[in-house]
Amino acid sequence: MAKSPCVLIVDDSIDVLQTLGDILGVAGYTVRTAPSAERALQILENVEIDLVITDLRMGGMGGMSLIRRLRESWPGIPVVALSGFADAATVAQAFREGAVDFLIKPFTAGEVLEAVSRALAPRAATGVQTAGGISTPDLPSTLTPIQRAQAEEILRGLHGRLGAELVVLVGTRGELLATQGLLSDSAARAVAQGIAQIGALQEPLAAALGEPAFATQTWEGEGRVLYVVRLEDGGFLAALVPRAIKPGMAWLELREARTRLQALRGEPSETSAVASEPSTLESVPEIFSQEWEIGPVSSPEGELLSYEEARSRGLIPDLGEELESEG
């Protein structure tokens, strides 16, 4: 049985160590804790660690210095930075030093587990398993091919109705899930990451005001306006539109598109996608408008039958006979 990944938590707050330890322990991870960066380095010398979560503001050696030491001595160990005082400059510096993800206090259990799963994903791909022996993909943010096609169709409609220069669907951590517009993919990815980072930085402010999160944001430029709405799963939908577009119209279109995008949570099947297309025939014979099951048919006793066997037992109609009687 493969061992679960070992996560080292570094924070000078006993409460934070306990909370994170409980979250990860229940999820099946092996947990080690250190109340200081100095103690963390001692543990790293003697214990095989798969991931480090470190606070940035601590007495003695700070978290940034610890991240640098990890990059020098243990470059294969991913690091998730943790802070309750995160501004854009702090987040950017943490990533420059080598952090692979960032958690902002206060955090939820879901945020912690998602960050840990993402950080461990490259190791899982090379044979290191996540907790419970199950390799967890980097999900926010994946869409199935059908979902992606449907999302792009929704964005294409929004792009056309608003005359938008760019429309993006953004995952919870800044992943570019789908895009439509005139800007390059690299520019669209930069916009997506910026939107997610700003949204994360505003979470402490929203919490202080008693709000779960800010549902909408607007940034006005000289000639364009960037409208952003938050999705229920924590992602974002954004459109960069000319200032000439009335704000009421922009918000109406964005909210309608958001409703349609959130309906994509359940993956539609190929057959349902085809069935939703309007028919080009003026009239369709009743025999073809009925929904027939494709593949083997089950008898009342649960036995799988071929079409010929099912027809001979009277479980399904003889299509040939019905067509003859129709016409």
C-alpha positions as CSV (number, residue, x, y, z in Angstrom):
1,M,0.0,0.0,0.0
2,A,1.5,3.3,-1.1
3,K,2.2,5.8,1.7
4,S,0.3,9.0,1.8
5,P,2.1,12.3,1.1
6,C,3.7,14.0,4.1
7,V,2.9,17.7,4.5
8,L,5.0,19.9,6.7
9,I,3.1,22.9,8.2
10,V,5.1,25.8,9.4
11,D,3.4,28.6,11.4
12,D,4.1,30.3,14.8
13,S,0.4,30.1,15.6
14,I,-0.6,26.9,17.4
15,D,-4.2,27.4,16.4
16,V,-3.2,27.5,12.7
17,L,-1.0,24.4,13.1
18,Q,-3.9,22.6,14.7
19,T,-6.5,23.6,12.2
20,L,-4.4,22.8,9.1
21,G,-3.3,19.5,10.8
22,D,-6.9,18.5,11.4
23,I,-8.0,19.3,7.8
24,L,-5.1,17.4,6.2
25,G,-5.2,14.6,8.7
26,V,-8.8,13.8,8.1
27,A,-8.2,13.9,4.3
28,G,-5.6,11.2,4.7
29,Y,-2.3,13.1,4.5
30,T,0.6,12.5,6.9
31,V,1.2,15.7,8.8
32,R,4.2,17.2,10.5
33,T,4.2,20.6,12.1
34,A,6.8,23.2,13.0
35,P,6.3,26.4,15.1
36,S,9.2,28.1,13.3
37,A,11.2,28.1,10.1
38,E,14.3,27.0,12.1
39,R,12.5,23.9,13.4
40,A,11.1,23.2,9.9
41,L,14.7,23.0,8.6
42,Q,15.6,20.5,11.3
43,I,12.6,18.3,10.3
44,L,13.5,18.6,6.6
45,E,17.0,17.3,7.4
46,N,15.6,14.1,8.9
47,V,12.1,13.4,7.4
48,E,11.0,12.9,3.8
49,I,8.6,15.7,3.1
50,D,6.4,16.0,0.0
51,L,5.0,19.4,0.5
52,V,5.6,22.5,2.8
53,I,2.9,25.0,3.8
54,T,4.5,28.0,5.4
55,D,3.3,31.2,7.0
56,L,5.2,34.3,5.7
57,R,5.2,36.4,8.9
58,M,6.9,34.6,11.8
59,G,9.4,35.4,14.5
60,G,13.0,34.6,13.6
61,M,13.4,33.4,10.1
62,G,10.5,34.5,8.0
63,G,8.5,32.5,5.4
64,M,10.2,34.2,2.4
65,S,13.6,33.2,3.7
66,L,12.4,29.7,4.3
67,I,11.1,29.4,0.8
68,R,14.5,30.5,-0.5
69,R,16.3,27.9,1.6
70,L,13.9,25.2,0.3
71,R,14.6,26.2,-3.3
72,E,18.4,26.0,-2.6
73,S,18.5,22.7,-0.6
74,W,15.2,20.9,-1.5
75,P,14.2,22.2,-4.9
76,G,11.9,19.2,-5.5
77,I,9.6,20.0,-2.6
78,P,6.7,22.3,-3.6
79,V,5.8,25.2,-1.2
80,V,2.4,26.8,-0.6
81,A,2.7,30.2,1.0
82,L,0.3,31.2,3.8
83,S,-0.5,34.7,5.0
84,G,-3.2,36.8,6.6
85,F,-1.7,40.0,5.2
86,A,-1.6,39.3,1.5
87,D,-1.4,42.2,-0.9
88,A,-0.4,42.1,-4.5
89,A,3.2,42.7,-3.9
90,T,3.5,40.0,-1.2
91,V,1.8,37.4,-3.4
92,A,4.0,38.3,-6.4
93,Q,7.2,38.0,-4.2
94,A,6.1,34.7,-2.9
95,F,5.7,33.3,-6.4
96,R,9.1,34.8,-7.4
97,E,10.8,33.1,-4.5
98,G,9.4,29.8,-5.6
99,A,5.9,29.2,-4.0
100,V,3.6,27.2,-6.2
101,D,0.4,28.4,-4.6
102,F,-0.9,30.9,-2.0
103,L,-3.4,30.6,0.8
104,I,-5.0,33.6,2.5
105,K,-6.1,33.5,6.1
106,P,-8.9,32.9,7.0
107,F,-9.1,29.9,4.7
108,T,-11.7,27.1,4.3
109,A,-11.0,23.4,4.3
110,G,-11.9,23.3,0.6
111,E,-9.3,25.9,-0.2
112,V,-6.6,24.1,1.7
113,L,-7.3,20.7,0.1
114,E,-7.5,22.2,-3.4
115,A,-4.2,24.0,-2.9
116,V,-2.5,20.9,-1.6
117,S,-3.9,18.8,-4.4
118,R,-2.6,21.2,-7.1
119,A,0.8,21.5,-5.5
120,L,1.2,17.7,-5.4
121,A,-0.2,17.1,-8.9
122,P,3.2,17.2,-10.7
123,R,4.6,14.6,-8.1
124,A,1.6,12.4,-8.6
125,A,2.2,12.5,-12.3
126,T,5.6,11.1,-11.7
127,G,4.4,8.3,-9.5
128,V,3.9,9.9,-6.1
129,Q,0.3,9.3,-5.0
130,T,-1.9,11.7,-3.1
131,A,-3.8,10.9,0.1
132,G,-5.6,7.6,-0.1
133,G,-3.5,6.5,-3.1
134,I,-5.6,8.5,-5.5
135,S,-4.0,10.9,-7.9
136,T,-6.1,14.1,-7.9
137,P,-6.0,16.2,-11.1
138,D,-5.8,20.0,-11.1
139,L,-9.4,20.4,-11.4
140,P,-10.8,23.9,-11.2
141,S,-10.6,23.8,-13.9
142,T,-11.0,21.4,-16.2
143,L,-13.9,21.2,-18.6
144,T,-15.0,18.2,-20.6
145,P,-14.8,18.6,-24.4
146,I,-18.6,19.0,-24.5
147,Q,-18.6,21.5,-21.7
148,R,-15.8,23.5,-23.3
149,A,-17.6,23.6,-26.6
150,Q,-20.8,24.8,-24.9
151,A,-18.9,27.4,-22.8
152,E,-17.2,28.8,-25.9
153,E,-20.5,29.0,-27.7
154,I,-21.9,31.0,-24.7
155,L,-18.9,33.3,-24.7
156,R,-19.1,33.7,-28.5
157,G,-22.7,35.0,-28.1
158,L,-21.7,37.3,-25.3
159,H,-18.8,38.6,-27.3
160,G,-21.0,39.4,-30.3
161,R,-23.9,41.0,-28.4
162,L,-21.6,43.4,-26.4
163,G,-19.0,44.0,-29.2
164,A,-16.5,42.9,-26.6
165,E,-12.8,43.0,-27.2
166,L,-12.3,40.0,-24.9
167,V,-14.5,37.5,-23.0
168,V,-12.9,35.0,-20.6
169,L,-14.1,32.2,-18.3
170,V,-11.7,31.9,-15.4
171,G,-11.1,29.0,-13.0
172,T,-10.9,29.4,-9.2
173,R,-7.1,29.9,-9.3
174,G,-6.8,31.9,-12.5
175,E,-7.0,29.1,-15.1
176,L,-8.2,30.2,-18.5
177,L,-11.0,27.8,-19.2
178,A,-12.4,29.4,-22.3
179,T,-12.0,32.7,-24.2
180,Q,-13.4,34.6,-27.2
181,G,-12.1,37.9,-28.6
182,L,-9.3,39.8,-30.3
183,L,-6.5,39.5,-27.7
184,S,-3.9,36.8,-27.9
185,D,-4.1,33.7,-25.7
186,S,-1.1,34.9,-23.6
187,A,-2.9,38.2,-23.0
188,A,-6.1,36.4,-22.1
189,R,-4.2,34.2,-19.6
190,A,-2.7,37.3,-18.0
191,V,-6.1,38.8,-17.7
192,A,-7.5,35.6,-16.1
193,Q,-4.7,35.4,-13.6
194,G,-5.0,39.0,-12.7
195,I,-8.8,38.7,-12.1
196,A,-8.3,35.6,-9.8
197,Q,-5.5,37.3,-7.8
198,I,-7.6,40.5,-7.3
199,G,-10.5,38.3,-6.3
200,A,-8.4,36.4,-3.7
201,L,-6.9,39.6,-2.3
202,Q,-10.4,41.1,-1.8
203,E,-11.7,38.1,0.2
204,P,-10.4,39.3,3.6
205,L,-12.1,42.7,3.0
206,A,-15.3,41.0,2.0
207,A,-15.2,38.8,5.1
208,A,-14.6,41.9,7.3
209,L,-17.7,43.4,5.9
210,G,-19.7,40.3,6.5
211,E,-19.9,39.3,2.8
212,P,-19.0,35.8,1.5
213,A,-17.4,37.5,-1.6
214,F,-17.8,40.4,-3.9
215,A,-20.2,39.2,-6.6
216,T,-19.3,41.8,-9.3
217,Q,-16.4,44.1,-10.1
218,T,-15.8,46.9,-12.6
219,W,-12.6,48.5,-13.8
220,E,-13.0,51.5,-16.1
221,G,-10.3,52.6,-18.6
222,E,-10.3,55.5,-21.0
223,G,-12.0,53.6,-23.8
224,R,-13.0,50.3,-22.4
225,V,-14.6,48.8,-19.2
226,L,-13.8,45.4,-17.7
227,Y,-16.9,43.8,-16.1
228,V,-16.4,40.8,-13.9
229,V,-19.0,38.5,-12.2
230,R,-18.1,35.7,-9.8
231,L,-19.5,32.2,-10.5
232,E,-20.9,30.0,-7.7
233,D,-17.9,27.7,-7.8
234,G,-15.5,30.6,-7.2
235,G,-14.5,31.2,-10.8
236,F,-15.2,34.3,-12.8
237,L,-16.7,35.5,-16.1
238,A,-15.3,38.7,-17.5
239,A,-15.9,40.9,-20.5
240,L,-13.8,43.8,-21.8
241,V,-16.3,46.1,-23.7
242,P,-16.3,49.6,-25.2
243,R,-17.4,52.4,-22.8
244,A,-20.2,53.2,-25.2
245,I,-22.0,50.0,-24.0
246,K,-24.5,51.0,-21.3
247,P,-23.6,49.3,-17.9
248,G,-27.1,48.0,-17.5
249,M,-26.9,46.1,-20.8
250,A,-23.4,44.8,-20.0
251,W,-24.5,43.5,-16.5
252,L,-27.7,42.0,-18.0
253,E,-25.8,40.0,-20.6
254,L,-23.1,38.9,-18.2
255,R,-25.6,37.6,-15.6
256,E,-27.6,35.7,-18.2
257,A,-24.4,34.2,-19.5
258,R,-23.3,33.3,-16.0
259,T,-26.6,31.5,-15.4
260,R,-26.1,29.4,-18.6
261,L,-22.5,28.7,-17.7
262,Q,-23.4,27.5,-14.2
263,A,-25.9,25.1,-15.8
264,L,-22.9,23.3,-17.4
265,R,-22.0,21.7,-14.0
266,G,-23.6,18.4,-15.0
267,E,-21.8,17.0,-18.0
268,P,-24.3,16.6,-20.9
269,S,-24.1,13.4,-23.0
270,E,-23.4,13.4,-26.7
271,T,-26.9,12.3,-27.4
272,S,-28.5,15.0,-25.3
273,A,-26.3,17.6,-27.0
274,V,-27.5,16.4,-30.4
275,A,-31.1,16.2,-29.3
276,S,-31.1,19.8,-28.2
277,E,-30.4,21.0,-31.8
278,P,-33.6,22.1,-33.6
279,S,-34.7,19.9,-36.4
280,T,-34.6,21.2,-39.9
281,L,-37.4,18.9,-41.1
282,E,-40.9,20.4,-41.3
283,S,-42.5,17.2,-40.2
284,V,-41.0,14.0,-38.7
285,P,-42.8,10.7,-38.7
286,E,-44.0,9.7,-35.3
287,I,-41.9,6.6,-35.3
288,F,-38.7,8.6,-35.5
289,S,-39.8,11.2,-32.9
290,Q,-40.0,8.5,-30.2
291,E,-36.9,7.9,-28.1
292,W,-35.6,4.3,-28.6
293,E,-32.8,2.9,-26.5
294,I,-29.7,2.1,-28.5
295,G,-27.9,-1.2,-27.7
296,P,-28.9,-4.3,-25.8
297,V,-32.4,-4.4,-24.3
298,S,-33.1,-6.0,-20.9
299,S,-35.8,-8.5,-20.4
300,P,-38.1,-8.3,-17.3
301,E,-35.7,-10.8,-15.6
302,G,-32.7,-8.6,-16.3
303,E,-31.3,-10.7,-19.2
304,L,-29.6,-8.7,-21.9
305,L,-31.2,-9.3,-25.3
306,S,-30.3,-8.5,-28.9
307,Y,-32.6,-6.5,-31.0
308,E,-33.9,-9.6,-32.8
309,E,-34.5,-11.4,-29.5
310,A,-36.3,-8.5,-28.0
311,R,-38.5,-8.0,-31.1
312,S,-39.4,-11.7,-31.2
313,R,-40.5,-11.5,-27.5
314,G,-42.6,-8.4,-28.2
315,L,-40.5,-6.1,-25.9
316,I,-39.9,-3.6,-28.7
317,P,-41.8,-2.8,-31.9
318,D,-40.8,-4.1,-35.3
319,L,-39.7,-0.9,-36.9
320,G,-40.2,-2.3,-40.4
321,E,-43.8,-3.3,-39.8
322,E,-44.6,0.1,-38.2
323,L,-43.1,1.9,-41.1
324,E,-45.1,-0.2,-43.6
325,S,-48.3,0.6,-41.6
326,E,-47.5,4.3,-41.6
327,G,-47.1,4.5,-45.2
